[in-house]
Amino acid sequence: MPRIDAFLKLGTSQSCSDLHLAVGVPPMLRMNGDLVPIRFRDLAGAELESYVNEILTRNLADRFRAGHDVDFSYVSEDGGRFRVNVFRKDSGVGAVFRAIPAEVPSLDSLQLPAVVKSLCDHHQGMILVTGSTGTGKSTTLAAMIDLLNRTRSLNIISLEDPIEFVHRSKKSQVIQRELGTHLPTFAEGVRAAMREDPDVILVGELRDAETISMAMTAAETGHLVLGTLHTTSAVKTMDRMIDALPADEREQTKGFLAQSLIAVITQVLVRRPENRGRRAVCEIMVMNRAIAKLIQTDQTHQIPAQLQTGRDTGMQLLDQALLAAIRAREIDPDDAYAYATDKRLFVRHVIDRSLLPRFDAQG
């Protein structure tokens, strides 16, 4: 058994989300958003590198020795599944293991807004799930794919880096392809997928202009495209999409967003009360005529006003969602305050008053 499995088993037994390994410190677990050290010695460079080498395939080991970071999925001997990133830094090797649940969660179990489920009824266009790294975007997308898999007869092609949740074909056929293993780039993966009679294409990350362009083409030609961006609001998502492509394609991109973008789901992970885990809280933008016009006339800064008044179609600002979750006692108000955009709305809910000067000084 690879020695690293002992740390992974300890982490999963305590419901941690991540295991961090770095030279000069003991292994650390991500527990409810905080890093907590394991009672173990500080890891030496040669020791940690030997742990990592035990689980690298020959191809991954060659890439790592050539100076590249490597991303891959790892299944421990007891069946636990993890997304892994291995890298080098000034003090030596580092690695992060993200625990992947054995079962794909449902949208209901994630407590996502009801509108997210209704978005899966669309047959063509683009739905974007956005947020910072580690906010659960992949989990939300997996739940959406699982809903489609259980309820519709579709050919679903999922392009991932790496494959995380494993989908077993149910009512639909689900084909999962991994970057670096089955395809060289996301753009090439989308191009190939469009020749494979897809109904739904999931693009793990719209990380460059070519991938964004190919995903837009797929959405415009009768496919439902799901994708992610590392943007933290609907407005920033629109601006990122428009700015990502060459200037001479700007008007074409705005036209695509106005006509083919279905929705943007932007999420953060916020602690539950009494450190009982974390849950996703979402800002939701659903495309309508008013928002389409704002995009086409370069007035994306006015989109938040539309989200604020669009509750009848499932829209909401992040601050609205955070306040509703606080009132329902579903999230920790101090953690919610950290994620809030207009912090003045949250001051009266804050329990730890020492937080206020720090955030006010930053704002």
C-alpha positions as CSV (number, residue, x, y, z in Angstrom):
1,M,0.0,0.0,0.0
2,P,1.4,3.4,-0.9
3,R,2.4,5.2,2.4
4,I,0.4,8.3,1.4
5,D,-2.8,6.3,1.8
6,A,-2.5,6.4,5.6
7,F,-2.8,10.2,5.5
8,L,-5.6,10.1,3.0
9,K,-7.5,7.5,5.2
10,L,-7.0,9.7,8.3
11,G,-8.3,12.7,6.4
12,T,-11.4,11.1,5.0
13,S,-12.3,9.6,8.4
14,Q,-12.5,13.2,9.6
15,S,-14.5,14.4,6.6
16,C,-11.7,16.8,5.5
17,S,-11.9,18.2,2.0
18,D,-8.1,18.3,1.2
19,L,-4.8,16.9,2.3
20,H,-1.7,19.2,1.9
21,L,1.8,17.9,1.9
22,A,4.8,20.2,1.9
23,V,8.5,20.1,2.9
24,G,9.3,21.4,6.4
25,V,5.8,21.1,7.9
26,P,3.6,18.2,8.9
27,P,0.8,17.0,6.7
28,M,-2.2,19.3,7.0
29,L,-6.0,18.7,6.5
30,R,-8.5,21.2,5.3
31,M,-11.3,21.1,7.9
32,N,-14.3,23.3,7.3
33,G,-12.2,25.8,5.4
34,D,-9.2,25.8,7.9
35,L,-5.9,24.1,7.6
36,V,-5.2,21.9,10.6
37,P,-1.8,20.0,11.0
38,I,-1.7,16.3,11.6
39,R,0.3,15.2,14.7
40,F,3.3,14.0,12.6
41,R,6.9,15.1,12.1
42,D,7.8,17.8,9.6
43,L,8.2,16.2,6.2
44,A,11.7,16.0,4.7
45,G,12.2,16.6,1.0
46,A,13.4,13.2,0.1
47,E,10.7,11.6,2.2
48,L,7.9,13.5,0.6
49,E,9.2,12.9,-2.9
50,S,9.3,9.2,-2.3
51,Y,5.7,9.3,-1.1
52,V,4.7,11.0,-4.3
53,N,6.7,8.7,-6.6
54,E,4.8,5.7,-5.2
55,I,1.6,6.9,-6.9
56,L,2.9,8.5,-10.1
57,T,2.5,6.6,-13.4
58,R,5.5,6.5,-15.6
59,N,4.1,9.1,-17.9
60,L,3.3,11.4,-15.0
61,A,6.7,10.8,-13.4
62,D,8.4,11.8,-16.7
63,R,6.4,15.0,-16.9
64,F,7.1,15.9,-13.3
65,R,10.8,15.3,-13.7
66,A,10.7,17.5,-16.8
67,G,9.6,20.4,-14.6
68,H,5.8,20.3,-15.1
69,D,3.1,20.3,-12.5
70,V,0.9,17.3,-12.8
71,D,-2.8,16.9,-12.2
72,F,-4.4,13.5,-12.0
73,S,-7.0,11.3,-10.3
74,Y,-5.9,8.8,-7.7
75,V,-7.8,5.9,-6.2
76,S,-6.4,4.7,-2.9
77,E,-6.3,1.0,-2.0
78,D,-9.5,1.4,0.2
79,G,-11.4,2.9,-2.8
80,G,-11.2,6.6,-1.9
81,R,-10.9,8.9,-4.9
82,F,-8.9,12.1,-5.0
83,R,-8.0,14.9,-7.4
84,V,-4.3,15.5,-7.1
85,N,-1.9,18.3,-7.9
86,V,1.8,17.7,-7.5
87,F,4.2,20.6,-7.9
88,R,7.7,21.9,-7.0
89,K,8.4,25.1,-5.0
90,D,11.5,26.7,-3.4
91,S,11.7,24.1,-0.6
92,G,10.9,21.0,-2.7
93,V,8.0,18.9,-3.7
94,G,4.4,19.8,-2.7
95,A,1.1,18.0,-3.2
96,V,-2.6,18.6,-2.6
97,F,-5.2,15.9,-2.6
98,R,-8.9,16.9,-2.9
99,A,-11.3,14.2,-1.7
100,I,-14.0,13.2,-4.2
101,P,-17.2,11.7,-2.7
102,A,-17.9,8.1,-3.9
103,E,-21.5,9.1,-4.9
104,V,-22.4,12.1,-7.1
105,P,-24.4,14.5,-4.9
106,S,-27.8,15.6,-6.0
107,L,-28.7,19.3,-6.5
108,D,-31.2,19.0,-3.6
109,S,-28.5,17.6,-1.3
110,L,-26.3,20.6,-2.2
111,Q,-29.2,22.9,-1.3
112,L,-28.8,24.8,-4.5
113,P,-31.6,27.2,-5.6
114,A,-34.5,25.5,-7.5
115,V,-33.7,27.4,-10.6
116,V,-30.5,25.4,-11.1
117,K,-32.6,22.3,-11.6
118,S,-34.9,24.0,-14.1
119,L,-31.8,25.3,-16.1
120,C,-31.0,21.6,-16.9
121,D,-34.3,21.5,-19.0
122,H,-32.6,23.5,-21.8
123,H,-31.6,21.7,-24.9
124,Q,-29.1,24.2,-26.3
125,G,-27.1,27.2,-25.2
126,M,-24.4,27.8,-22.5
127,I,-24.6,27.6,-18.7
128,L,-21.6,28.8,-16.8
129,V,-20.7,27.9,-13.2
130,T,-18.1,30.3,-11.8
131,G,-16.2,31.1,-8.7
132,S,-12.7,31.0,-7.1
133,T,-10.7,27.8,-6.9
134,G,-12.2,25.4,-4.3
135,T,-15.7,26.8,-4.3
136,G,-17.4,23.6,-5.4
137,K,-17.9,24.3,-9.1
138,S,-17.0,20.8,-10.2
139,T,-19.4,19.4,-7.6
140,T,-22.3,21.5,-8.9
141,L,-21.6,20.5,-12.5
142,A,-21.4,16.9,-11.5
143,A,-24.9,17.2,-9.8
144,M,-26.3,18.8,-13.0
145,I,-24.8,16.1,-15.2
146,D,-26.2,13.4,-12.8
147,L,-29.7,15.0,-13.1
148,L,-29.5,14.9,-16.9
149,N,-28.2,11.4,-16.8
150,R,-31.1,10.2,-14.7
151,T,-33.9,12.0,-16.4
152,R,-33.1,12.4,-20.1
153,S,-31.9,10.2,-23.0
154,L,-28.8,12.1,-24.1
155,N,-25.2,11.7,-25.2
156,I,-23.2,13.6,-22.6
157,I,-19.5,14.2,-23.3
158,S,-17.6,15.5,-20.3
159,L,-14.1,17.0,-20.7
160,E,-12.2,17.2,-17.4
161,D,-8.8,18.0,-15.9
162,P,-8.7,15.5,-14.3
163,I,-11.8,13.3,-14.1
164,E,-13.2,13.7,-10.6
165,F,-16.7,12.2,-10.1
166,V,-17.2,9.0,-12.1
167,H,-20.6,8.9,-13.8
168,R,-22.2,5.6,-14.7
169,S,-24.5,5.8,-17.7
170,K,-28.1,5.6,-16.6
171,K,-30.8,6.9,-18.9
172,S,-28.1,8.8,-20.8
173,Q,-24.8,7.8,-22.1
174,V,-22.0,9.6,-20.3
175,I,-18.5,9.7,-21.9
176,Q,-15.7,11.2,-19.7
177,R,-12.4,12.3,-21.2
178,E,-9.4,13.5,-19.3
179,L,-7.0,16.3,-20.4
180,G,-3.5,14.9,-21.0
181,T,-4.8,11.3,-21.1
182,H,-7.5,11.3,-23.8
183,L,-7.2,14.8,-25.3
184,P,-4.3,17.4,-25.6
185,T,-6.4,20.5,-24.9
186,F,-9.9,21.5,-24.0
187,A,-10.3,23.2,-27.4
188,E,-9.4,20.0,-29.2
189,G,-11.7,18.1,-26.9
190,V,-14.7,20.3,-27.8
191,R,-13.8,20.1,-31.5
192,A,-13.7,16.3,-31.3
193,A,-16.9,16.2,-29.2
194,M,-18.8,18.0,-31.9
195,R,-18.1,15.1,-34.3
196,E,-19.4,12.6,-31.8
197,D,-23.1,13.3,-31.9
198,P,-23.3,15.1,-28.5
199,D,-26.4,16.5,-26.8
200,V,-24.4,18.0,-23.9
201,I,-20.8,19.0,-23.7
202,L,-19.2,19.8,-20.4
203,V,-15.9,21.8,-20.6
204,G,-14.0,21.6,-17.3
205,E,-12.5,25.1,-17.7
206,L,-12.9,27.8,-20.3
207,R,-9.3,28.8,-19.8
208,D,-8.2,30.3,-23.1
209,A,-9.6,32.1,-26.2
210,E,-9.6,29.0,-28.4
211,T,-11.6,26.9,-25.9
212,I,-14.1,29.8,-25.3
213,S,-14.5,30.2,-29.1
214,M,-15.1,26.4,-29.6
215,A,-17.5,26.2,-26.7
216,M,-19.5,29.2,-28.1
217,T,-19.6,27.5,-31.5
218,A,-20.9,24.3,-29.9
219,A,-23.6,26.2,-28.0
220,E,-24.7,28.1,-31.1
221,T,-25.0,24.9,-33.2
222,G,-27.6,23.2,-31.1
223,H,-25.8,21.7,-28.1
224,L,-26.1,22.4,-24.4
225,V,-22.7,23.4,-23.1
226,L,-21.7,23.5,-19.4
227,G,-18.5,25.2,-18.4
228,T,-16.6,26.9,-15.7
229,L,-14.7,30.2,-15.3
230,H,-12.7,31.5,-12.3
231,T,-14.8,34.7,-12.1
232,T,-16.5,35.9,-8.9
233,S,-19.7,37.6,-10.2
234,A,-22.0,37.7,-13.2
235,V,-20.6,41.0,-14.3
236,K,-17.0,39.8,-14.1
237,T,-18.0,36.7,-16.1
238,M,-19.5,38.8,-18.9
239,D,-16.4,41.0,-19.0
240,R,-14.1,38.0,-19.0
241,M,-15.9,36.4,-21.9
242,I,-15.9,39.6,-24.0
243,D,-12.3,40.4,-23.2
244,A,-10.9,36.9,-23.8
245,L,-11.4,37.0,-27.5
246,P,-9.7,39.3,-30.1
247,A,-11.0,42.9,-30.4
248,D,-12.4,42.3,-33.8
249,E,-14.6,39.5,-32.4
250,R,-16.0,41.7,-29.5
251,E,-19.4,42.4,-31.2
252,Q,-19.8,38.8,-32.2
253,T,-19.1,37.7,-28.6
254,K,-21.6,40.1,-27.1
255,G,-24.1,38.8,-29.6
256,F,-23.5,35.3,-28.5
257,L,-23.9,36.1,-24.8
258,A,-27.1,38.0,-25.5
259,Q,-28.6,35.1,-27.6
260,S,-27.1,31.9,-26.4
261,L,-26.0,32.3,-22.8
262,I,-28.6,30.7,-20.6
263,A,-27.4,31.5,-17.1
264,V,-24.4,32.2,-14.9
265,I,-24.2,30.5,-11.4
266,T,-21.5,32.1,-9.2
267,Q,-20.8,30.4,-5.9
268,V,-18.9,30.6,-2.7
269,L,-18.5,28.0,0.0
270,V,-19.6,29.3,3.4
271,R,-19.3,27.7,6.8
272,R,-22.4,26.3,8.4
273,P,-23.1,27.3,12.1
274,E,-20.9,25.6,14.7
275,N,-18.4,24.4,12.1
276,R,-20.8,21.7,10.7
277,G,-19.2,21.8,7.3
278,R,-19.7,24.2,4.5
279,R,-22.4,24.9,1.9
280,A,-22.6,26.6,-1.5
281,V,-24.3,30.0,-1.6
282,C,-25.0,31.3,-5.2
283,E,-25.4,34.4,-7.2
284,I,-27.7,33.6,-10.1
285,M,-28.1,35.4,-13.4
286,V,-30.6,34.2,-15.9
287,M,-30.5,35.8,-19.3
288,N,-33.4,38.0,-20.3
289,R,-34.0,40.8,-22.8
290,A,-33.0,43.5,-20.3
291,I,-29.6,41.9,-19.5
292,A,-29.0,41.0,-23.2
293,K,-29.5,44.7,-24.0
294,L,-27.0,45.8,-21.2
295,I,-24.4,43.4,-22.6
296,Q,-24.8,44.6,-26.2
297,T,-24.7,48.3,-25.2
298,D,-21.6,47.9,-22.9
299,Q,-23.5,48.5,-19.7
300,T,-22.7,45.3,-17.8
301,H,-22.1,47.3,-14.7
302,Q,-25.9,47.6,-14.4
303,I,-26.5,43.9,-14.4
304,P,-26.6,43.7,-10.5
305,A,-29.7,45.8,-10.5
306,Q,-31.4,43.3,-12.8
307,L,-30.4,40.4,-10.5
308,Q,-31.7,42.2,-7.5
309,T,-35.2,42.6,-9.0
310,G,-35.3,39.3,-10.9
311,R,-36.4,37.0,-8.1
312,D,-39.5,35.8,-10.1
313,T,-37.1,34.1,-12.6
314,G,-34.8,32.7,-9.9
315,M,-32.2,35.5,-10.0
316,Q,-30.4,36.8,-7.0
317,L,-27.3,38.7,-5.9
318,L,-24.8,37.0,-3.8
319,D,-25.5,39.4,-0.9
320,Q,-29.3,38.6,-1.1
321,A,-28.5,34.8,-1.0
322,L,-26.1,35.3,2.0
323,L,-28.6,37.3,4.0
324,A,-31.4,34.8,3.3
325,A,-29.1,31.9,4.5
326,I,-28.1,33.9,7.6
327,R,-31.8,34.5,8.5
328,A,-32.5,30.7,8.0
329,R,-29.5,30.0,10.3
330,E,-27.9,27.9,7.5
331,I,-24.5,29.6,7.5
332,D,-22.2,31.3,9.9
333,P,-22.8,35.1,9.8
334,D,-19.1,35.9,10.4
335,D,-18.0,33.8,7.5
336,A,-20.9,35.3,5.4
337,Y,-19.6,38.8,6.2
338,A,-16.2,37.9,4.7
339,Y,-17.8,37.0,1.4
340,A,-20.3,39.9,1.3
341,T,-20.0,42.6,-1.4
342,D,-21.8,45.4,0.5
343,K,-20.6,44.6,4.0
344,R,-22.7,47.3,5.6
345,L,-25.8,45.1,5.1
346,F,-24.1,42.4,7.3
347,V,-22.7,44.4,10.2
348,R,-25.6,43.8,12.5
349,H,-25.4,40.0,12.0
350,V,-21.7,39.7,12.9
351,I,-21.0,37.9,16.1
352,D,-17.3,38.4,16.4
353,R,-17.1,42.2,16.4
354,S,-13.3,42.1,16.1
355,L,-13.8,41.3,12.4
356,L,-15.4,44.6,11.6
357,P,-12.3,46.9,11.8
358,R,-10.2,44.5,9.7
359,F,-12.7,44.3,6.9
360,D,-13.6,48.0,7.1
361,A,-9.9,48.9,6.8
362,Q,-9.7,46.7,3.6
363,G,-12.8,48.2,2.1
